[in-house]
Every structure is written in structure tokens, then in C-alpha cells.
Amino acid sequence: MLFGRLKVVSACLLAFGAVASIEAAQPTISQPAKFAISPPMSTVPQAGPGFSNAVLPVHPIPKAASVSGPDGALQKVSGPLVAATPGIQFDGVDDTICNCAPGDPNMAAGPNHLVQVVNTGWAVYNKAGVIAPGFPKTLGSIWTALGAPCNGQWGDPIVQYDRLADRWFLSQLGSFSAPFFECMAVSTTNDPTGSYALYSYNFGSNLPDYPKIGVWPTAQNPAYLAMYHMFQNGQTFLGTNQCAYDRTAMLAGSPTATQICFLVSGDGGFLPSDLDGPTPPPAGSPGYFLNFFDTANLHMFKLTPNFAVPANSTFVGPINIPVTAFTGSCGGFGGSCVPQTGTSTKLDSLGDRMMYRLAYTNFGTYESMVVNHDVGSGGVVGVRWYEMRDPNGTHTIFQQGTFQPDATYRWMGSIAQDKKGDIAVGYSSSSSSLHPGIRYTGRVPTDPLGTLQSEAIMFTGNGSQTGNLTRWGDYTSLRLDPADDCTFWYTNQYIPSNGSFNWHTRIGSFSMNNCTGGGGGGDFTIDAQPPSQTVVRGGTATYTVTVAPLNGFTGTVSLSLTGAPSRSTVAFNPSQITGGSGTSTLTVTLSSRTRPNTYHMTVTGTSGGLTHSVGIDIVATRTPTDTAPDDPDQ
């Protein structure tokens, strides 16, 4: 496809930190190359295998030469131990599904499920860490109904939970050679193991590398935002495609969901804004794309899509945002400099780009975005983080800091906020005396600006990555649980024992003690299996309902069911789960006149002010000899 050229309208203002407007004469507008509706993922067989000890190369982003000097944002005083309550943690998908590096671990949290994606694999869990039947699956299995090339194993995956729509979104690259594709999937219900609307978009001879996705549900022209590093023929860096996809059309399963893209020539490392919390951006808000342009300035672009008249979409920037100067990681902007114990192999820092995600929260009285990237500090690598407020107005850097309290390297971070404005950051850690591990820290609003509390260890790795295999992570993901807007879920990779192509992933939760109603105050999850039962009318279907505690929850959960066919008999045994955990047997007996159909039911658990639900189906059928009339009320 052809990309619109960018025209500098007022570049001279850039040097003085003012707004320099760059607008594309016309956006690139595309329709899906292919479209399909999948069967339920629970019934889809595995696609073909992934790789065989494949190293997926990093495509570096050209940046201006890094400068050296003291970091004026370096946190010089250690705070108290992070005031957070750990929740549960468990192993996620590992390298046996990929046989490749890096792992690309990221995840999303819904009301009742966690979905994790890694390079060429994905899995669905409940919040007790129980994996759904039939998972993990290869990534290409999602797009089986769409066919080639999306049904292959390509990687660079992203998963999102679209909270305001109660749907799931997954994506991966569509090929390693021209023509290049991006593959997308949007669930047709709130069940991540159910069916999906499947899309592929053709990028022609330009590789859309390192895609990052944000959910942007504005009142007008809501979109899924996307960022791609564009490489001509997969080799020569062109710049960054900043795109918007028609979210309304995708949620409706429309085969004509429009893609609108603008190209920023010669620059990269951007992230798209991504909503956290229950409040959407104000009406008329553009989508934001942010990167660090050099060692003292961020650049932000604003994309306002118009899906009714795509050619009228607007794209403005760069808006220059000065920050405290920093030094690039690994003596420049990235490279392999992170040491591990027991090996001379050093790991990639990927310090030439922002680290996933650009997490946006609308607190009502103000809007806030948080983001992080790797920097060089004190001879090691640390985490530089920012909180920006009023992004569509004064775009103020409210606070910033560099967290590098000792000689341990910290990198591959992910950052988010809870409903109280507490900020949390998760990241990898390693040194010449430590195996790579997983740590996190955070802050509360009353802490001094630009500071984080002392870190906690989420998981200690037992091995180092050897064999000159430098590729690590590529990105990680810290997510806010929409069930309470307090609990954070984090996923990252580790090595169980010295070796190569043997990475594992870890999924863990914690919440800041300042945030009540979340992990710190106790909560529960609810699940029901199997997700669907087929029963001859007049017969009985049985389900097992499981309640699991989070962070010390010991309350009583009362169970109820809605959506059963009329005149059915419903019973829970027991009707309440005491002590915070346990199982109940749900029986649903259909009447002899139930109309043959699929009925969507909801199991709800309630404990005080806490309520969680899970959907199940019952499919009513009749025998060939059954001639009784159907119930007229159904």
C-alpha cells in the first residue's frame, strides 16, 4: 500500500519546545484483506508448530546519538518497602510452544479470566490460575477459519480486554516475507474461549514490525489504536505507522472494518494510548502516540479518526515535551549489555523505544498517562518513568523519575495506575551475581513526586540464558483488574535452569494497600465448567461452580443463576460457598416442552459489595420421536 507523505507546517517551533504541527495530506485507508467468523476457540484444533530454536531478530530504531551525564531524575533516596499485598502467582505458557526467542509475554485481565499470549502461543486462565480445557494453543489456531497466512505462527502478539464492550482482542503478525499482514481477532461475546471475528490487513512490501495496540473507546469514532515500525522489504526502516481501526465495526463483526494509518517518517519507538479504568476519554479526545525523540524530549502525535469519512481524519504533531535529560541504555539506545550470573551471555535491553504500555486513566478531575523506558544510569540499566497529565491540553509532565537504586540491572518494564492513583511498575532484574528475575515496585499519591518505594521480588529465576542467546522479553505487561480496579496482574519471563530456548513465564498479582476493594482487601473469582452442555429437553445438565480466594478472602459467596429457560428447575448444592473457597454443583433440569435452542445463562456470586459472574450455555434438543409442542413462552 502507499503511505501519505508528512508535511512539516511549522518545524521551527520544535526547537523551542512548542507545538509543531505535522499533518499528512491524506491518510492511508484500507479494508480487511480477509474476514471470517471462527467457531468457539474451545473447539478449534491446534494449528501447525512454531519454530525450531529460532532467534527472532530485533529491528533497531534509529535514534540520535546518546549523551552521557548525570541523570537529574535519578531517585537518590530509597523509599520504604513497597506497601503492596502479594496475591497469587503461577506459571504461564512456556517456550515448548514456540522453540524461539524472545518470549513476548503479555496478558489482559477481564472480570473472570486472564488471557496470556507469548510468541506463537496463548492460554486462558481463571483468576485462581486454572487453565481452560484445551489450552495452551498455538497462536495460528485463532485464525484457522481465516486461512493463510494468519493461521501460521508469526509472533509479536498482543491481547487486550476491551472493558467497556466486554470483549477480547488478539493480534499477531501475518508473515515474515512480502506481502506482509497484520492479523486481528475480536471476540463475539465476553467468553475468551468462544468465537471471534477474524481480520487480516495487507501492508504490501512493508513489514509492520513490533505492533502495539491500545483500546480507545471515545464517544465519537471509537478505535483500536495501533503502532507499527515499518521496514521496507523487512529491511530498511521507513518510520512508524500510527493507525486506528474501526472498533464499532469490529465489535459488530463487520467484514469492512476500516483501517486508517499515518506514517511518521524516520522515527519510532511510539506507544498508543490504552484505557484503564471504567471512565472513557472525554468526547472528542484524539488518540495519543508517544515516544522519546532524543535524550531530553518526548514527542506526541494526536490521531482523530473519522470512520464515516476516513479522508477527513486528522493527525497532528509532533508535540514536543521536554523531560529531564537521560543517557541511553547500554552505551547508546539499547543493545546487549545486561549481565547474568554464570555466563558471559548478555541480554538485550531494547532501550531504543518506549516499553508497553502507555496506560491512560480518566480520574474525572484530571486525565493521566504513565509510561516507562530503559535508560543508562550509574553504569547499569534502570527504569525511567513518567506521569503526564492533561494530554489534550497543556500535556504536562506531572512527575518523572529514574529507578536504579543499586548495581542490579532493571529493564523491560511495564507501568499502570489503580483507581486511587497509585502507580505500579513491573520489570526484569539481573546482574553478574543474579539470574534474571521478576520484581515490582510502586508509589502512592502522598509519596514525594518522582519517587518509587523499595521493590519487592515477585519471582527469583533459577537459571541464566546461555549460548550467546541475547534476545529477552521484547515487552512485558502490567494490567489493572477491571473487577476491582485495585489488583495488578503482571507477566514476564524467566529461565528455570541455565540454557537456551527454555524460557518460562510467570503470572502474578498484587495490590497497593492504599487501594481498598482489591487484592489488598481480599476478593474472589468464580468459574463454571463445562462452559456449555447439550441436553435433551426434560433432561438435566450439571455444572461445577468454583470459587477461589484472592489475597486472603474468607467471606461467604452466595450463588444465583439467571437466563435459564422458563419452567426449568435450578439448584445449587450448596447454595453458598463459605470460607472463601470451594465448589458447588449446579443442576439445570429442562421442562419437557423447552424450545430447542441455545440459552445463555449467567452464574453470579455475591459477597457483601463484591459481585462476580461467569457465563455458561445450555443447548436444548429434542429426540426424533418427541412431538410435544414447544413452550409458547420461550
C-alpha positions as CSV (number, residue, x, y, z in Angstrom):
1,M,0.0,0.0,0.0
2,L,1.1,3.6,-0.4
3,F,1.6,5.9,2.6
4,G,0.8,9.5,2.7
5,R,3.8,11.8,2.9
6,L,4.2,14.0,6.0
7,K,4.4,17.8,5.5
8,V,6.2,20.0,8.1
9,V,4.0,23.0,8.7
10,S,6.0,24.7,11.5
11,A,9.1,22.7,12.2
12,C,11.0,25.8,13.5
13,L,8.8,25.8,16.6
14,L,10.1,22.4,17.6
15,A,13.4,23.6,18.7
16,F,11.7,25.9,21.3
17,G,9.5,23.2,22.8
18,A,6.3,24.5,21.2
19,V,3.7,22.6,19.2
20,A,4.9,21.9,15.7
21,S,2.1,20.7,13.5
22,I,2.8,18.0,11.0
23,E,-0.1,16.7,9.1
24,A,-0.4,14.1,6.3
25,A,-2.1,15.4,3.2
26,Q,-4.1,12.1,3.1
27,P,-4.2,9.1,5.4
28,T,-3.8,5.6,4.1
29,I,-7.2,4.0,4.2
30,S,-7.6,0.2,3.9
31,Q,-10.2,-2.5,4.2
32,P,-9.6,-6.1,5.5
33,A,-7.9,-8.4,3.1
34,K,-9.8,-11.3,4.6
35,F,-12.7,-11.7,7.1
36,A,-14.2,-14.7,8.8
37,I,-16.1,-15.8,12.0
38,S,-14.4,-18.5,13.9
39,P,-16.0,-21.4,15.7
40,P,-15.6,-21.4,19.5
41,M,-11.9,-21.5,20.4
42,S,-12.6,-24.3,22.8
43,T,-13.3,-26.5,19.7
44,V,-10.6,-25.3,17.4
45,P,-7.7,-27.7,16.9
46,Q,-4.1,-26.8,17.2
47,A,-2.5,-25.1,14.2
48,G,0.9,-26.1,12.9
49,P,4.1,-26.0,15.1
50,G,6.0,-22.9,15.9
51,F,9.8,-22.7,15.3
52,S,12.8,-24.8,15.9
53,N,15.3,-22.9,18.1
54,A,14.6,-19.7,16.1
55,V,16.0,-16.4,17.1
56,L,13.6,-13.7,16.0
57,P,15.8,-10.7,15.3
58,V,15.3,-7.2,16.8
59,H,14.8,-4.5,14.3
60,P,16.6,-1.4,15.9
61,I,15.1,2.0,15.6
62,P,17.5,4.8,14.5
63,K,17.9,7.4,17.3
64,A,20.1,10.5,17.7
65,A,23.4,9.8,19.4
66,S,23.0,9.3,23.1
67,V,24.6,11.7,25.6
68,S,26.3,10.8,28.8
69,G,26.0,12.7,32.1
70,P,24.3,12.6,35.4
71,D,20.6,11.7,35.5
72,G,18.8,14.6,37.0
73,A,15.7,12.5,37.6
74,L,17.6,9.7,39.4
75,Q,15.9,8.8,42.7
76,K,18.6,9.3,45.3
77,V,16.7,8.3,48.4
78,S,15.3,4.8,49.0
79,G,11.7,4.7,50.0
80,P,10.0,2.2,52.3
81,L,9.3,-1.3,51.2
82,V,6.5,-1.1,48.6
83,A,3.2,-1.1,50.5
84,A,1.6,-3.8,48.5
85,T,-0.1,-7.1,49.2
86,P,1.0,-10.0,47.0
87,G,-1.8,-12.2,45.6
88,I,-1.4,-15.4,43.7
89,Q,1.2,-16.4,41.1
90,F,1.6,-19.3,38.8
91,D,3.5,-20.4,35.6
92,G,2.1,-19.3,32.3
93,V,2.9,-20.6,28.8
94,D,6.5,-21.6,28.2
95,D,8.9,-22.0,25.2
96,T,7.8,-25.5,24.4
97,I,5.0,-24.0,22.3
98,C,7.4,-21.8,20.3
99,N,11.0,-23.1,20.5
100,C,12.1,-19.5,19.8
101,A,13.3,-16.3,21.5
102,P,12.3,-13.8,22.7
103,G,9.1,-14.7,24.6
104,D,7.0,-11.6,24.0
105,P,4.9,-12.2,27.2
106,N,1.9,-10.1,27.7
107,M,-1.6,-10.5,29.1
108,A,-5.0,-9.0,29.7
109,A,-7.4,-9.3,32.7
110,G,-11.2,-9.5,32.4
111,P,-13.8,-9.8,35.1
112,N,-13.3,-13.6,35.4
113,H,-10.5,-14.6,33.1
114,L,-6.9,-13.9,32.4
115,V,-5.6,-14.3,28.8
116,Q,-1.9,-14.6,28.2
117,V,-0.1,-14.5,24.9
118,V,3.5,-15.3,24.1
119,N,5.4,-15.8,20.9
120,T,3.3,-18.3,18.9
121,G,1.1,-19.4,21.8
122,W,-1.8,-18.3,24.1
123,A,-3.8,-19.5,27.0
124,V,-6.9,-18.7,29.1
125,Y,-7.0,-19.0,32.9
126,N,-9.4,-18.2,35.6
127,K,-8.1,-16.0,38.4
128,A,-7.2,-18.9,40.5
129,G,-4.6,-19.9,37.9
130,V,-6.6,-22.8,36.5
131,I,-6.1,-23.1,32.7
132,A,-9.1,-23.6,30.5
133,P,-9.5,-27.1,28.9
134,G,-7.7,-27.5,25.6
135,F,-5.2,-24.7,26.3
136,P,-2.5,-23.6,25.7
137,K,-3.0,-23.3,21.9
138,T,-0.8,-22.1,19.1
139,L,-1.5,-18.5,18.0
140,G,-2.4,-19.5,14.5
141,S,-5.2,-21.6,15.7
142,I,-7.2,-18.4,16.4
143,W,-7.2,-17.7,12.7
144,T,-7.8,-21.2,11.4
145,A,-11.1,-20.1,9.8
146,L,-9.4,-17.2,8.1
147,G,-6.7,-19.4,6.5
148,A,-3.2,-18.4,5.3
149,P,-1.2,-16.6,6.2
150,C,-2.8,-15.7,9.5
151,N,-3.2,-19.3,10.6
152,G,0.6,-19.6,10.8
153,Q,2.9,-18.9,13.8
154,W,4.3,-15.4,13.4
155,G,4.5,-13.8,16.8
156,D,4.6,-10.2,18.0
157,P,1.3,-11.0,19.7
158,I,-0.9,-8.6,21.7
159,V,-4.0,-9.3,23.8
160,Q,-6.5,-6.7,25.1
161,Y,-9.6,-6.8,27.2
162,D,-12.0,-4.1,25.9
163,R,-13.7,-3.3,29.2
164,L,-16.4,-1.0,28.0
165,A,-17.5,-3.5,25.4
166,D,-16.8,-6.6,27.5
167,R,-14.9,-8.2,24.6
168,W,-11.4,-9.6,23.9
169,F,-8.9,-8.6,21.2
170,L,-5.9,-10.6,20.0
171,S,-3.4,-9.9,17.2
172,Q,-0.2,-11.2,15.7
173,L,2.0,-10.6,12.6
174,G,0.8,-12.3,9.5
175,S,4.1,-13.2,7.6
176,F,7.9,-12.7,7.6
177,S,8.0,-12.0,3.8
178,A,6.1,-9.9,1.4
179,P,3.2,-9.4,1.2
180,F,3.2,-8.6,4.9
181,F,0.0,-8.8,7.0
182,E,-1.3,-8.0,10.5
183,C,-3.9,-10.4,11.9
184,M,-6.6,-9.3,14.4
185,A,-9.4,-11.1,16.3
186,V,-12.3,-9.6,18.3
187,S,-14.4,-11.9,20.4
188,T,-18.1,-12.1,19.6
189,T,-19.0,-12.5,23.3
190,N,-17.4,-11.9,26.6
191,D,-16.1,-15.5,26.6
192,P,-12.4,-15.6,25.6
193,T,-12.8,-19.3,24.7
194,G,-15.7,-18.5,22.4
195,S,-15.9,-17.4,18.8
196,Y,-14.1,-14.4,17.2
197,A,-14.4,-12.1,14.3
198,L,-11.2,-12.5,12.3
199,Y,-9.4,-9.9,10.2
200,S,-6.2,-9.6,8.1
201,Y,-4.8,-6.3,6.8
202,N,-2.3,-6.2,3.9
203,F,0.8,-4.0,4.3
204,G,2.3,-4.9,1.0
205,S,6.1,-4.9,0.8
206,N,6.5,-3.1,4.2
207,L,6.9,-5.2,7.4
208,P,4.6,-3.8,10.2
209,D,7.1,-4.8,13.0
210,Y,6.7,-4.7,16.8
211,P,2.9,-3.9,16.7
212,K,1.4,-2.4,19.9
213,I,-2.3,-2.0,20.4
214,G,-4.4,0.4,22.6
215,V,-8.1,0.3,23.3
216,W,-9.6,3.8,22.8
217,P,-13.4,3.8,23.3
218,T,-14.2,7.5,22.7
219,A,-17.8,8.5,22.2
220,Q,-17.2,9.5,18.6
221,N,-15.2,7.3,16.3
222,P,-14.0,4.8,19.0
223,A,-11.0,2.9,17.8
224,Y,-8.4,0.2,18.4
225,L,-5.2,2.2,18.1
226,A,-2.0,0.5,16.7
227,M,1.6,1.4,16.2
228,Y,3.9,-0.4,13.7
229,H,7.6,0.0,12.9
230,M,7.6,-0.1,9.1
231,F,10.5,-1.8,7.3
232,Q,10.6,-1.8,3.5
233,N,11.0,-5.4,2.4
234,G,11.6,-6.2,6.0
235,Q,15.0,-4.4,6.0
236,T,15.0,-0.6,5.6
237,F,13.4,1.4,8.3
238,L,10.8,3.9,6.9
239,G,9.2,5.2,10.1
240,T,6.2,4.5,12.3
241,N,2.7,3.8,11.1
242,Q,0.2,5.2,13.6
243,C,-3.2,3.6,12.9
244,A,-6.8,3.5,14.0
245,Y,-9.2,0.6,13.4
246,D,-13.0,0.9,13.4
247,R,-13.8,-0.5,16.8
248,T,-17.6,-0.2,16.3
249,A,-17.4,-2.2,13.1
250,M,-15.1,-4.9,14.6
251,L,-17.4,-5.3,17.7
252,A,-20.3,-5.8,15.3
253,G,-18.4,-8.4,13.2
254,S,-18.4,-6.2,10.1
255,P,-16.3,-7.5,7.2
256,T,-15.5,-3.9,6.2
257,A,-13.8,-2.5,9.4
258,T,-11.7,0.4,8.2
259,Q,-8.0,0.9,8.9
260,I,-6.7,4.5,8.9
261,C,-2.9,5.0,9.1
262,F,-0.5,7.9,9.1
263,L,3.3,7.5,8.6
264,V,5.8,9.3,10.8
265,S,8.9,9.2,8.7
266,G,12.2,8.2,10.2
267,D,11.2,8.0,13.9
268,G,10.0,5.1,16.0
269,G,9.5,3.7,19.5
270,F,6.0,5.0,19.9
271,L,3.2,3.6,22.0
272,P,-0.6,4.2,21.5
273,S,-2.8,5.3,24.5
274,D,-4.6,2.5,26.2
275,L,-7.6,2.9,28.5
276,D,-7.5,1.7,32.1
277,G,-10.5,2.1,34.5
278,P,-14.2,2.5,33.8
279,T,-14.3,6.1,32.5
280,P,-13.7,6.6,28.8
281,P,-11.7,9.6,27.5
282,P,-13.7,12.8,27.2
283,A,-15.8,13.1,24.0
284,G,-13.7,14.4,21.1
285,S,-10.4,13.2,22.5
286,P,-7.8,12.2,19.9
287,G,-5.8,9.0,20.3
288,Y,-2.3,9.7,21.6
289,F,1.0,8.2,20.4
290,L,4.1,8.9,22.5
291,N,7.9,8.2,22.2
292,F,11.2,9.7,23.3
293,F,12.6,11.6,20.4
294,D,16.1,12.1,21.9
295,T,17.6,12.1,25.4
296,A,15.7,15.2,26.5
297,N,12.4,15.3,24.7
298,L,9.3,13.2,24.2
299,H,7.2,13.5,21.0
300,M,3.5,13.1,21.0
301,F,1.1,12.8,18.0
302,K,-2.7,13.1,18.1
303,L,-4.8,11.0,15.7
304,T,-8.5,11.7,15.4
305,P,-10.1,9.1,13.1
306,N,-13.3,9.7,11.1
307,F,-14.6,6.3,10.1
308,A,-17.6,7.8,8.3
309,V,-15.4,9.9,6.0
310,P,-11.9,8.4,6.6
311,A,-10.2,11.1,4.4
312,N,-11.3,13.7,6.9
313,S,-9.3,12.0,9.7
314,T,-6.7,14.4,11.3
315,F,-3.2,13.8,12.5
316,V,-1.2,16.5,14.4
317,G,2.3,16.5,15.8
318,P,4.9,16.2,16.9
319,I,4.1,18.0,20.1
320,N,7.5,18.4,21.8
321,I,7.5,17.7,25.6
322,P,10.9,18.4,27.4
323,V,11.9,16.0,30.1
324,T,14.9,15.7,32.4
325,A,17.9,14.5,30.3
326,F,18.9,10.9,30.4
327,T,21.6,8.6,29.0
328,G,20.5,5.8,26.6
329,S,20.9,2.3,27.9
330,C,23.9,0.0,27.0
331,G,26.0,3.0,26.0
332,G,23.5,4.2,23.4
333,F,19.9,3.2,22.7
334,G,19.7,-0.4,23.5
335,G,21.9,-3.3,22.7
336,S,23.0,-6.4,24.6
337,C,24.6,-5.3,27.9
338,V,22.6,-6.9,30.7
339,P,24.8,-9.4,32.6
340,Q,23.7,-12.7,34.2
341,T,25.4,-14.8,36.7
342,G,27.2,-17.9,35.5
343,T,27.5,-16.9,31.8
344,S,29.2,-14.4,29.5
345,T,25.9,-14.0,27.5
346,K,24.4,-10.6,27.9
347,L,20.8,-9.8,27.3
348,D,19.1,-7.1,25.1
349,S,17.8,-4.0,26.9
350,L,15.7,-2.8,23.9
351,G,16.4,0.7,25.0
352,D,15.5,2.4,21.8
353,R,11.8,2.5,22.4
354,M,9.0,3.0,25.0
355,M,8.1,-0.1,26.9
356,Y,4.5,-1.4,26.7
357,R,2.0,0.2,27.7
358,L,1.1,3.9,27.5
359,A,-1.6,3.5,30.2
360,Y,-4.3,6.2,30.2
361,T,-6.7,6.8,33.1
362,N,-9.6,9.3,33.3
363,F,-9.9,10.2,37.0
364,G,-12.7,12.6,36.4
365,T,-11.0,15.7,37.7
366,Y,-7.9,15.0,35.6
367,E,-6.5,12.7,32.9
368,S,-3.3,10.9,33.4
369,M,-0.9,8.7,31.3
370,V,2.0,6.7,32.6
371,V,4.8,5.1,30.6
372,N,8.4,3.9,31.0
373,H,11.6,3.0,29.1
374,D,15.1,1.8,29.8
375,V,18.0,4.2,30.5
376,G,21.6,4.0,31.4
377,S,22.4,5.2,34.9
378,G,25.3,4.6,37.3
379,G,26.9,2.2,34.8
380,V,23.9,-0.1,34.7
381,V,20.4,0.0,33.2
382,G,17.4,1.4,35.1
383,V,13.8,2.3,34.6
384,R,12.8,5.9,33.6
385,W,9.1,6.5,34.2
386,Y,6.8,9.4,33.6
387,E,3.3,10.6,34.6
388,M,1.8,13.1,32.1
389,R,-1.4,15.0,32.8
390,D,-3.9,16.9,30.5
391,P,-2.6,15.2,27.3
392,N,-5.1,17.1,25.1
393,G,-4.3,20.4,26.7
394,T,-1.1,21.5,28.3
395,H,0.3,17.9,28.2
396,T,2.3,18.5,31.4
397,I,4.9,16.1,32.8
398,F,3.5,15.9,36.3
399,Q,6.3,13.8,37.6
400,Q,9.2,11.7,36.4
401,G,11.9,9.5,37.9
402,T,14.7,7.1,37.2
403,F,14.6,4.0,39.5
404,Q,18.1,2.5,39.8
405,P,18.8,2.0,43.5
406,D,21.9,-0.3,43.2
407,A,24.1,-2.3,40.8
408,T,21.3,-4.6,39.6
409,Y,20.1,-4.0,36.1
410,R,16.3,-3.3,35.8
411,W,14.7,-3.2,32.3
412,M,11.8,-4.5,30.2
413,G,9.3,-2.6,32.4
414,S,5.5,-2.1,32.3
415,I,3.6,0.5,34.3
416,A,-0.1,1.2,35.3
417,Q,-2.2,3.0,37.8
418,D,-5.1,1.9,40.0
419,K,-8.3,3.8,40.9
420,K,-6.6,5.6,43.8
421,G,-3.8,7.0,41.6
422,D,-1.2,4.6,42.9
423,I,1.4,3.7,40.3
424,A,3.0,0.3,40.0
425,V,5.9,-0.9,37.8
426,G,7.0,-4.4,37.0
427,Y,10.3,-5.3,35.3
428,S,13.1,-7.8,34.8
429,S,16.2,-7.8,37.0
430,S,19.6,-9.3,36.6
431,S,23.3,-8.8,37.4
432,S,26.6,-10.6,37.3
433,S,25.6,-12.2,40.6
434,L,22.0,-12.8,39.9
435,H,19.9,-14.9,37.5
436,P,17.2,-12.9,35.6
437,G,14.2,-12.4,37.9
438,I,10.9,-10.5,38.2
439,R,10.4,-7.6,40.5
440,Y,7.9,-4.8,41.0
441,T,7.6,-1.5,43.0
442,G,5.1,1.3,43.3
443,R,4.1,4.5,44.9
444,V,1.0,6.2,46.4
445,P,-0.1,9.8,45.7
446,T,1.3,11.1,49.0
447,D,4.9,9.9,48.2
448,P,7.3,12.6,47.1
449,L,6.9,13.3,43.4
450,G,9.3,11.3,41.2
451,T,9.9,8.6,43.7
452,L,9.1,4.9,44.0
453,Q,9.0,2.8,47.1
454,S,11.6,0.0,47.6
455,E,11.0,-3.0,45.4
456,A,9.5,-6.4,46.1
457,I,10.6,-9.7,44.4
458,M,7.8,-11.4,42.6
459,F,9.9,-14.3,41.4
460,T,13.5,-15.4,41.6
461,G,14.8,-17.1,38.5
462,N,16.9,-20.2,38.9
463,G,18.9,-20.0,35.6
464,S,20.6,-17.8,33.1
465,Q,20.1,-17.7,29.3
466,T,23.2,-19.1,27.7
467,G,24.6,-20.0,24.3
468,N,25.1,-16.3,23.2
469,L,21.3,-16.0,23.0
470,T,20.8,-12.4,23.8
471,R,17.1,-11.9,22.9
472,W,14.9,-11.3,26.0
473,G,11.3,-10.4,26.6
474,D,10.8,-7.7,23.9
475,Y,7.9,-6.5,26.2
476,T,6.0,-7.4,29.3
477,S,2.6,-6.4,30.6
478,L,1.2,-4.9,33.9
479,R,-2.6,-4.9,33.9
480,L,-5.3,-3.5,36.1
481,D,-8.0,-5.9,37.1
482,P,-11.4,-4.5,36.0
483,A,-13.2,-6.5,38.7
484,D,-11.9,-4.1,41.4
485,D,-9.6,-1.5,39.7
486,C,-7.1,-2.2,42.5
487,T,-5.4,-5.5,41.7
488,F,-2.5,-5.5,39.3
489,W,-1.6,-8.6,37.3
490,Y,1.9,-8.8,35.8
491,T,3.6,-11.3,33.4
492,N,7.2,-11.6,32.5
493,Q,9.7,-14.3,31.6
494,Y,12.4,-16.2,33.5
495,I,14.8,-19.1,33.0
496,P,14.2,-22.2,35.2
497,S,17.8,-23.5,34.7
498,N,20.8,-22.5,32.7
499,G,20.1,-23.0,29.0
500,S,18.8,-21.5,25.8
501,F,15.3,-21.7,24.2
502,N,13.9,-22.8,27.6
503,W,12.2,-19.6,28.9
504,H,9.2,-19.9,31.1
505,T,6.6,-17.2,32.0
506,R,5.2,-16.2,35.3
507,I,1.8,-14.5,36.1
508,G,1.3,-12.9,39.4
509,S,-1.0,-10.4,41.2
510,F,-0.5,-7.7,43.9
511,S,-2.3,-4.6,45.0
512,M,-1.3,-1.5,46.7
513,N,-2.5,-1.3,50.3
514,N,-3.8,2.2,49.7
515,C,-6.4,0.8,47.3
516,T,-9.3,-0.9,49.1
517,G,-11.7,-3.3,47.5
518,G,-8.9,-5.0,45.6
519,G,-6.3,-7.6,46.3
520,G,-5.2,-5.8,49.4
521,G,-8.7,-6.1,50.9
522,G,-9.5,-9.6,49.7
523,D,-11.6,-10.7,46.7
524,F,-12.7,-13.9,45.0
525,T,-13.0,-15.3,41.5
526,I,-15.8,-17.5,40.1
527,D,-15.7,-20.1,37.3
528,A,-18.1,-22.7,35.9
529,Q,-17.3,-25.8,33.9
530,P,-18.0,-27.0,31.4
531,P,-18.8,-23.8,29.6
532,S,-21.6,-25.5,27.6
533,Q,-23.9,-28.6,27.9
534,T,-26.2,-30.2,25.4
535,V,-29.3,-31.8,26.9
536,V,-32.5,-33.4,25.5
537,R,-35.4,-31.4,26.8
538,G,-36.7,-32.9,30.0
539,G,-33.2,-33.8,30.9
540,T,-30.6,-32.4,33.4
541,A,-27.3,-30.6,32.9
542,T,-24.7,-30.4,35.6
543,Y,-22.0,-27.8,36.1
544,T,-19.3,-27.4,38.6
545,V,-19.0,-23.8,40.0
546,T,-15.7,-23.0,41.7
547,V,-15.0,-20.0,44.0
548,A,-11.3,-19.2,44.7
549,P,-10.0,-16.5,47.1
550,L,-7.7,-13.7,46.2
551,N,-5.4,-12.2,48.9
552,G,-6.8,-13.8,51.9
553,F,-10.5,-13.6,51.2
554,T,-12.5,-15.7,53.6
555,G,-16.1,-14.5,53.1
556,T,-19.3,-16.3,52.2
557,V,-20.3,-16.2,48.5
558,S,-24.0,-16.7,47.6
559,L,-24.7,-18.2,44.2
560,S,-27.5,-17.5,41.8
561,L,-28.4,-18.2,38.2
562,T,-30.2,-16.1,35.5
563,G,-31.1,-16.8,31.9
564,A,-32.3,-20.4,32.3
565,P,-35.2,-21.4,30.1
566,S,-38.6,-20.7,31.6
567,R,-40.1,-23.6,33.7
568,S,-36.6,-25.1,34.3
569,T,-35.6,-26.3,37.7
570,V,-32.4,-24.8,39.0
571,A,-30.5,-25.9,42.1
572,F,-27.0,-25.2,43.7
573,N,-25.6,-27.7,46.1
574,P,-24.5,-25.9,48.3
575,S,-26.1,-22.5,47.5
576,Q,-23.4,-20.7,49.4
577,I,-19.6,-21.2,49.5
578,T,-18.2,-20.5,52.9
579,G,-14.6,-19.8,54.0
580,G,-13.7,-18.0,50.7
581,S,-13.2,-21.1,48.5
582,G,-15.0,-24.3,47.4
583,T,-17.2,-25.8,44.8
584,S,-20.9,-26.1,44.2
585,T,-22.8,-28.4,41.8
586,L,-25.3,-26.6,39.7
587,T,-28.1,-28.6,38.1
588,V,-30.5,-27.3,35.5
589,T,-33.4,-29.5,34.6
590,L,-35.3,-28.5,31.4
591,S,-39.0,-28.9,31.1
592,S,-40.3,-31.4,28.6
593,R,-41.5,-28.6,26.4
594,T,-38.4,-26.4,26.3
595,R,-38.0,-24.9,22.9
596,P,-34.8,-26.4,21.2
597,N,-32.3,-23.5,21.3
598,T,-29.1,-22.3,22.9
599,Y,-29.7,-20.5,26.1
600,H,-27.0,-18.2,27.6
601,M,-27.1,-18.3,31.4
602,T,-25.1,-16.3,34.0
603,V,-23.8,-17.7,37.3
604,T,-23.3,-14.9,39.8
605,G,-21.5,-14.9,43.1
606,T,-22.1,-12.2,45.7
607,S,-20.3,-11.4,48.9
608,G,-21.2,-8.1,50.5
609,G,-20.2,-5.4,48.0
610,L,-18.3,-7.9,45.8
611,T,-20.1,-9.4,42.8
612,H,-18.6,-11.6,40.0
613,S,-20.2,-13.5,37.2
614,V,-19.4,-16.2,34.6
615,G,-21.4,-17.2,31.6
616,I,-22.4,-20.7,30.6
617,D,-24.7,-22.2,27.9
618,I,-27.3,-24.9,27.8
619,V,-28.3,-26.3,24.4
620,A,-31.7,-27.8,24.4
621,T,-32.5,-30.5,21.8
622,R,-35.4,-32.9,21.1
623,T,-35.4,-36.6,20.1
624,P,-36.9,-37.6,16.7
625,T,-39.9,-39.2,18.5
626,D,-40.6,-36.1,20.7
627,T,-43.7,-34.4,19.2
628,A,-44.7,-32.4,22.3
629,P,-45.4,-28.7,21.4
630,D,-42.8,-26.1,22.4
631,D,-43.4,-23.9,25.4
632,P,-45.1,-20.8,24.0
633,D,-43.3,-18.5,26.5
634,Q,-39.9,-19.3,25.0
